[in-house]
Amino acid sequence: MNWILIAEILYAFIVVLVCLRVVYDTQSTTKTLAYLLLIVFVPFIGIIFYFSIGVNYRKRKMYSKNLINNIELEKKLEERIRRISNEVLTSETNGIKNFKKLATLVLNKALSPITEHNNVKLLLNGETKFPEVLEALKNAKHHIHIEYYIFDNDEIGRKIMDLMVEKSKEGIAVRFIYDDFGSRQIRKKQLRKLRDAGVAVFPFYKIILIALANRLNYRNHRKIIVIDGSIGFVGGINVNDKYINHEDGKNTLFWRDTHLRIEGPAVAALQYVFMGDWNYCAGKKLKPDNNFFPDFKQLKSNSKKIVQIAASGPDSYSPLIHQTLLQAINLAKEEVLITTPYFIPGESIMDSLAIVAASGIKVKLLVPGISDSLLVNFAARSNYGRLLNAGAEIYLYQKGFVHAKTMVVDKQLAMVGTANMDIRSFDLNFEVNAIVYDTEIANELREAFFNDLKTATKIDAKAWNERSKMIQLTEKLAGLCSPLL
């Protein structure tokens, strides 16, 4: 009996210590309460669960990916970025004049430059994106940088890998980062072929059995290609055949997604993100030079498109992408159009959307009618009633699966990137979004949004609120898991 009593006292002491760590370590009140309840009421398993997926890596600065360690050089770079950005901010370009607060937020939080003279091309679906990617890779002259969450060993994956091999043999430096969980299909045989050809390949945060759960939790969800420091690709489309919709109906499911091709000084920010990730996972320091970061003046074009890159993850000091979405919504005066495959945005964004909708601003949300995650779908549906009652419109995409992560505000601002509108993308994953302050691109993306609505079903607010109590209860129970999804 004495040993049982000692064990109980010891366990109670451990529970208190873990609870204190949760309170100290977790920034979100909702998540803090969820973890505390789990630890107290689910003995042993709750503690294991917290240490598996609950550790706050952003607060603990577990990821250090600085490119420059010279304080004087860092200061000069910051001065240059702020000077260039302020020149754009003081202009009266239509795309940015109503969103200067958003641009300043990204500049101050991440020192991400506000760049103009960019060429930006909207790429809808894989059948549009991949021909552009293949052509750009073929024309590479100095280096190719590729970073993907999902990179599969299928037809399009092999085409890109073959090009990596070919360009590497030509003397082009090719560097490739893949997520060890998302890119499970490419393994030893394909990696050996790449490395034998001189391609530098590294997994991001390699999965090790001892730390399996935690490493599965923090994934690199970015999709970045940078070619010669002047051409970049970013968006939601992974390297996988399912993203390519064939006219002959070869696909079992239509896959709707969005990507961007950027040419110009904004690519420097994508390059910076890639090189930081590379230095972290490869353990080999790439030093910035003119080959990686061509002079802005040399990249100027007739285009005046203003672009800024927002990246966040456990390596950033704050959840920047979450903050940019929130700020963009709050700055809206007429219209907010959102497409996302997973809608679990948290209380702050829910509050903002409900407030702007109730204020007479048009809020339209496009989400999957066909979902690839039942639990996440139920959790997302628990949020719909509140927005519908505030006057927002919600549409369920029916043509296939909508995987795009986009936002259009007031026909002037467009966001395209890798981040879903959910807590995982805001807090756990490494993500990157492009913010385009340009009426032309915003209207192109807006047109694509309304084309998607043609094959979507609008939710009727009255019918939604009158659904069976059992269905609503199931959704609310799933919603309780939102902070942990």
C-alpha positions in Angstrom: 0.0 0.0 0.0 2.9 2.4 0.8 4.3 1.9 -2.7 0.9 2.6 -4.3 0.6 5.8 -2.2 4.1 6.9 -3.2 3.3 6.3 -6.9 0.1 8.3 -6.6 1.9 11.2 -5.0 4.6 11.1 -7.6 2.1 11.0 -10.4 0.2 13.9 -8.9 3.5 15.9 -8.7 4.2 15.1 -12.3 0.7 16.2 -13.4 1.2 19.5 -11.6 4.5 20.1 -13.2 3.2 19.3 -16.7 0.2 21.6 -16.1 2.4 24.4 -15.1 4.5 23.9 -18.3 1.3 23.9 -20.4 0.2 27.2 -18.8 3.7 28.7 -19.3 4.3 27.3 -22.8 0.9 27.6 -24.6 -0.2 31.0 -25.9 -3.7 30.2 -26.8 -6.2 30.1 -23.9 -8.4 27.6 -25.7 -5.6 25.2 -26.3 -4.3 25.7 -22.8 -7.7 24.6 -21.3 -7.9 21.7 -23.8 -4.5 20.4 -22.8 -5.1 20.9 -19.1 -8.4 19.0 -19.2 -6.8 16.2 -21.2 -3.9 15.9 -18.8 -6.0 15.9 -15.7 -8.9 13.6 -16.8 -7.1 11.2 -19.1 -4.3 9.7 -16.9 -0.9 9.1 -18.6 -2.3 9.3 -22.1 -3.0 13.0 -21.7 0.6 13.7 -20.7 2.0 11.6 -23.6 -0.4 13.4 -26.0 0.8 16.8 -24.9 4.5 16.0 -25.2 3.8 14.4 -28.6 2.1 17.3 -30.3 1.6 20.2 -27.8 5.1 21.6 -27.3 5.3 25.2 -28.4 8.2 25.2 -30.8 7.8 28.9 -31.7 8.2 30.0 -28.1 11.2 27.7 -27.5 13.0 28.8 -30.7 13.8 25.2 -31.7 14.3 26.3 -35.3 17.1 28.7 -36.1 17.5 29.5 -39.8 19.2 32.9 -39.9 21.1 33.4 -43.2 23.3 36.3 -41.9 25.2 36.3 -38.7 27.0 39.5 -39.3 25.3 42.2 -37.2 26.6 45.1 -39.3 25.5 43.4 -42.6 22.1 42.6 -41.1 21.6 46.3 -40.2 22.5 47.4 -43.7 20.1 44.9 -45.2 17.3 46.0 -43.0 17.9 49.6 -43.9 17.8 48.8 -47.6 14.6 46.7 -47.3 12.9 49.5 -45.3 14.0 52.2 -47.8 12.7 50.2 -50.8 9.5 49.3 -49.0 8.8 52.9 -47.9 9.2 54.1 -51.5 6.4 51.7 -52.5 4.3 52.6 -49.5 4.4 56.3 -50.3 3.2 55.7 -53.8 -0.5 56.0 -54.7 -0.6 52.7 -56.6 -4.3 51.4 -56.5 -3.5 48.0 -55.2 -1.7 49.1 -52.0 -3.1 52.4 -51.0 -6.0 50.8 -49.0 -3.8 48.1 -47.5 -0.8 50.0 -46.2 -1.4 48.8 -42.7 -1.3 45.2 -43.9 2.0 45.7 -45.8 3.5 47.5 -42.9 2.5 44.7 -40.6 4.4 42.1 -42.7 7.4 44.5 -43.1 7.7 45.0 -39.4 7.0 41.5 -38.2 9.1 39.6 -40.8 11.2 42.3 -42.6 9.6 41.0 -45.8 10.2 43.7 -48.5 7.3 45.4 -50.3 8.4 45.0 -53.9 7.1 46.4 -57.1 7.9 45.8 -60.8 6.9 42.1 -60.5 5.3 40.0 -63.3 2.7 37.8 -61.7 0.8 35.0 -63.5 -2.2 33.2 -62.0 -2.1 29.5 -62.5 -5.3 27.6 -62.1 -4.9 23.8 -61.4 -2.0 21.5 -62.2 -2.6 21.4 -66.0 -1.8 25.1 -66.1 1.0 25.2 -63.5 3.2 22.3 -64.5 3.9 23.3 -68.1 5.1 26.6 -66.8 7.3 24.9 -64.2 8.8 22.5 -66.7 9.6 25.3 -69.1 11.2 27.4 -66.4 13.3 24.5 -65.1 14.6 23.8 -68.6 15.8 27.4 -69.0 17.6 27.5 -65.6 21.1 29.0 -65.9 22.6 29.0 -62.4 20.5 27.2 -59.8 17.2 25.5 -59.1 15.7 25.4 -55.6 12.7 23.2 -55.0 10.8 22.7 -51.7 7.6 20.7 -51.4 5.3 19.1 -48.9 4.1 16.4 -51.3 6.4 15.3 -54.1 5.3 12.0 -55.5 7.0 9.4 -57.6 4.4 9.5 -60.4 4.4 10.8 -63.9 4.8 14.6 -63.2 7.1 13.8 -60.2 9.4 11.8 -62.5 9.4 14.5 -65.2 10.6 17.0 -62.7 13.1 14.7 -61.1 14.5 13.8 -64.6 14.9 17.6 -65.3 16.7 17.9 -62.0 19.1 15.2 -63.0 19.5 16.7 -66.5 20.2 20.2 -65.3 22.6 19.0 -62.6 24.6 17.2 -65.2 24.8 20.5 -67.1 26.5 22.1 -64.1 23.4 23.8 -62.7 23.2 23.7 -58.9 20.1 21.9 -58.0 18.8 21.8 -54.3 15.7 19.9 -53.3 13.9 19.8 -49.9 11.1 17.4 -49.4 8.9 16.8 -46.3 9.7 13.4 -44.9 6.0 12.7 -44.1 4.2 14.3 -47.0 6.6 12.9 -49.7 6.6 9.3 -48.5 6.5 8.0 -52.1 10.0 9.1 -53.0 12.5 7.0 -51.2 15.9 5.4 -51.6 15.8 4.5 -55.3 14.7 7.9 -56.5 16.9 9.8 -54.0 19.9 7.8 -55.0 19.3 8.6 -58.6 19.2 12.3 -57.8 22.2 12.3 -55.6 24.3 10.3 -58.0 23.6 13.0 -60.6 24.8 15.7 -58.2 21.5 16.9 -57.0 21.6 18.0 -53.3 18.6 16.4 -51.6 17.6 16.6 -47.9 14.4 15.8 -46.0 12.9 18.5 -43.8 12.7 17.4 -40.2 13.3 13.7 -40.9 10.9 11.3 -39.1 12.6 9.3 -36.4 10.7 6.6 -34.6 11.6 7.8 -31.1 10.1 11.2 -31.8 7.5 10.1 -34.4 4.4 11.8 -33.1 6.0 15.2 -32.6 7.8 15.1 -35.9 4.5 14.2 -37.7 3.0 17.2 -36.0 5.4 19.8 -37.3 5.4 19.5 -41.1 6.9 21.7 -43.8 3.8 22.5 -45.9 5.5 24.9 -48.2 5.6 24.6 -52.0 8.4 26.7 -53.4 10.4 26.8 -56.6 13.0 29.4 -57.2 15.0 29.5 -60.4 18.1 31.7 -60.8 16.8 34.0 -58.1 14.4 35.7 -60.5 11.5 33.3 -61.2 9.5 31.8 -58.4 6.4 29.6 -58.0 4.3 29.4 -54.8 0.8 28.2 -54.0 -1.3 25.2 -53.1 -0.4 22.7 -55.8 1.8 19.9 -54.7 3.8 17.7 -57.2 1.3 14.9 -57.8 -0.7 13.7 -60.9 -4.0 14.2 -59.2 -3.6 17.9 -59.5 -3.7 17.6 -63.3 -7.2 17.5 -64.6 -7.2 15.6 -68.0 -9.7 16.5 -70.7 -10.4 12.8 -71.3 -11.7 12.4 -67.8 -8.7 10.3 -66.7 -9.0 11.7 -63.2 -11.3 10.0 -60.7 -11.8 13.4 -59.0 -11.5 16.9 -60.3 -8.9 18.8 -58.3 -9.3 22.6 -58.0 -6.2 24.5 -56.9 -4.4 27.8 -57.4 -0.7 28.7 -57.8 1.3 31.8 -58.8 4.3 32.3 -61.1 6.3 35.4 -60.0 9.1 37.0 -61.8 10.9 40.0 -60.2 12.2 41.3 -56.9 9.6 39.5 -54.8 11.3 36.2 -55.6 14.1 37.3 -53.3 11.8 36.8 -50.3 10.9 33.3 -51.6 14.6 32.7 -52.0 15.3 33.8 -48.4 12.6 31.4 -47.1 14.1 28.5 -49.1 17.7 29.2 -48.1 16.7 29.4 -44.4 15.0 26.1 -44.7 18.0 24.7 -46.5 20.5 25.8 -43.9 18.4 24.2 -41.2 17.8 20.8 -42.8 21.0 20.4 -44.8 23.3 21.6 -42.1 25.2 23.4 -44.9 25.3 27.2 -44.9 24.4 28.9 -48.2 25.7 32.4 -48.1 23.7 35.1 -49.9 25.3 36.6 -53.0 24.3 38.2 -56.3 23.6 34.8 -57.9 21.0 34.0 -55.3 19.7 37.6 -54.9 20.1 39.5 -58.2 20.0 43.3 -58.0 16.5 44.7 -57.9 17.3 47.2 -60.6 18.2 44.4 -63.0 14.9 42.7 -62.4 12.7 45.7 -63.1 10.1 45.3 -65.7 7.2 47.3 -67.2 4.9 45.6 -64.7 4.0 47.6 -61.6 2.6 44.7 -59.6 3.4 44.9 -55.9 4.1 41.7 -54.1 5.0 40.8 -50.6 5.8 37.3 -49.1 4.5 36.2 -45.7 6.1 33.1 -44.2 5.4 31.6 -40.8 5.8 28.5 -38.8 7.5 27.3 -35.6 10.6 29.2 -36.9 8.9 32.6 -36.8 8.4 34.9 -33.8 4.7 35.2 -34.4 1.9 33.5 -36.4 2.3 36.0 -39.2 0.0 34.4 -41.8 -2.8 34.3 -39.3 -2.2 38.0 -38.5 -2.2 38.9 -42.2 -5.5 37.2 -42.9 -7.0 38.9 -39.9 -5.7 42.3 -40.9 -6.9 41.9 -44.5 -10.4 41.0 -43.3 -10.5 44.0 -40.9 -9.4 46.4 -43.7 -12.2 45.2 -46.1 -14.7 47.9 -47.1 -16.8 46.0 -49.7 -16.1 42.4 -50.2 -14.1 39.4 -48.8 -13.9 36.2 -50.9 -12.2 33.2 -49.3 -11.4 29.7 -50.7 -10.0 27.1 -48.3 -10.2 23.3 -48.1 -10.1 23.3 -44.3 -12.0 26.0 -42.3 -11.1 25.9 -38.6 -9.8 29.5 -38.2 -10.1 30.1 -34.5 -12.0 32.7 -32.6 -10.3 35.9 -33.8 -10.9 35.3 -37.5 -14.4 34.0 -36.8 -15.1 37.2 -34.9 -13.8 39.4 -37.6 -15.7 37.6 -40.4 -18.9 37.8 -38.4 -18.4 41.5 -37.7 -17.6 42.5 -41.2 -20.5 40.4 -42.6 -22.9 42.0 -40.1 -21.6 45.4 -41.1 -22.9 45.0 -44.6 -19.6 43.8 -46.2 -20.1 40.9 -48.6 -18.4 37.8 -47.2 -18.4 34.7 -49.3 -16.7 31.4 -48.3 -16.0 28.5 -50.7 -15.3 25.2 -49.0 -15.3 21.6 -50.2 -18.6 19.8 -50.7 -16.5 16.7 -51.0 -14.0 16.5 -48.1 -10.9 14.3 -47.6 -11.2 14.4 -43.8 -14.4 13.5 -42.1 -13.4 14.8 -38.6 -12.0 18.1 -40.0 -15.1 18.5 -42.1 -17.4 18.1 -39.1 -15.3 20.6 -37.1 -15.4 23.1 -39.9 -19.2 22.8 -40.2 -19.5 23.7 -36.6 -18.5 27.2 -37.6 -20.9 27.8 -40.5 -24.0 28.6 -38.5 -22.4 31.6 -36.8 -21.3 33.1 -40.1 -24.6 32.4 -41.9 -26.5 34.1 -39.1 -24.2 37.1 -39.4 -25.0 37.4 -43.1 -22.1 35.6 -44.7 -22.6 33.3 -47.7 -21.1 29.8 -47.7 -20.8 27.6 -50.8 -20.0 23.9 -51.0 -17.9 23.1 -54.1 -19.4 20.1 -56.0 -17.3 19.7 -59.1 -14.6 17.9 -57.2 -12.2 18.7 -54.3 -11.3 22.4 -53.8 -7.8 22.6 -52.4 -7.0 26.3 -53.2 -6.0 28.6 -50.4 -6.9 32.1 -51.6 -8.4 35.4 -50.5 -9.6 38.4 -52.5 -10.5 41.7 -50.8 -12.2 44.7 -52.4 -11.0 43.7 -55.9 -7.6 45.1 -55.0 -5.8 42.5 -52.8 -5.1 38.9 -53.6 -3.6 36.2 -51.4 -2.4 32.9 -52.7 -0.3 30.4 -50.8 0.1 27.2 -48.9 -1.7 28.0 -45.7 -5.2 26.6 -45.0 -7.5 28.7 -42.9 -7.0 26.4 -39.9 -5.1 26.3 -36.6 -2.6 23.8 -37.9 -1.5 26.1 -40.7 -1.4 29.1 -38.3 0.6 27.4 -35.5 2.2 24.1 -36.4 3.1 23.9 -40.1 5.8 25.8 -42.0 3.8 27.9 -44.5 4.3 30.7 -47.1 1.7 33.0 -48.8 2.1 35.6 -51.5 0.3 38.9 -51.0 -0.4 40.7 -54.3 -1.5 44.3 -54.1 -2.8 44.6 -57.6 -6.3 45.2 -59.1 -5.6 43.1 -62.2 -4.5 39.9 -60.3 -7.2 40.5 -57.7 -9.9 40.7 -60.4 -8.5 37.6 -62.2 -8.7 35.6 -58.9 -12.1 37.1 -58.2 -13.4 35.9 -61.6 -12.0 32.4 -60.9 -13.8 32.5 -57.5 -17.2 33.3 -59.1 -16.6 30.6 -61.8 -16.1 28.1 -59.0 -19.4 29.2 -57.5 -21.1 28.1 -60.6 -20.4 24.5 -59.6 -21.0 25.0 -55.9 -24.2 24.8 -53.7 -25.1 27.7 -51.6 -26.0 26.8 -48.0 -29.5 28.1 -47.0 -29.2 29.6 -43.6 -32.7 28.7 -42.5 -32.4 25.1 -43.6 -28.9 24.9 -42.0 -30.2 26.0 -38.6 -33.1 23.5 -38.8 -30.9 20.4 -39.3 -31.3 17.5 -36.8 -30.0 18.1 -33.3 -27.9 14.9 -33.6 -26.0 16.3 -36.6 -25.4 19.6 -34.9 -24.3 17.9 -31.7 -21.8 15.8 -33.8 -20.4 18.9 -35.4 -20.1 20.7 -32.1 -18.3 17.8 -30.5 -15.9 17.8 -33.5 -15.5 21.5 -33.0 -14.3 20.9 -29.4 -11.3 19.2 -31.0 -10.5 22.2 -33.2 -7.5 23.4 -31.1 -5.9 19.9 -31.4 -6.6 19.3 -35.1 
